[in-house]
């Protein structure tokens, strides 16, 4: 199992030093977000809901998270990504984008 975990960390460009830490223990905001993507890689769900994964991230951390989301994308899984910021869409390649205002979808399109 440890071999599989190391493989996933390397695939997602996450420092292997975090293996010795407790789950999300003492992690900074960006580290927590990267670790959430790592957990998604290990669990390999058919559907992931990522709610505001870009909140509080600097540009470097945002790029790492986006790269991880993109690497884990397959034809056999789906991601519902919720964000308040356009900047994440500069790094994630969505199939469809819905814009919501006051709880209603007001615009839909692809990129």
HELIX and SHEET records of a PDB file:
HELIX    1   1 UNK A    2  UNK A   11  1                                  10    
HELIX    2   2 UNK A   16  UNK A   20  5                                   5    
HELIX    3   3 UNK A   29  UNK A   43  1                                  15    
HELIX    4   4 UNK A   59  UNK A   71  1                                  13    
HELIX    5   5 UNK A   86  UNK A   90  5                                   5    
SHEET    1   A 2 UNK A  47  UNK A  51  0                                        
SHEET    2   A 2 UNK A  78  UNK A  82  1                                        
SHEET    1   B 2 UNK A  97  UNK A 101  0                                        
SHEET    2   B 2 UNK A 104  UNK A 109 -1                                        
END                                                                             
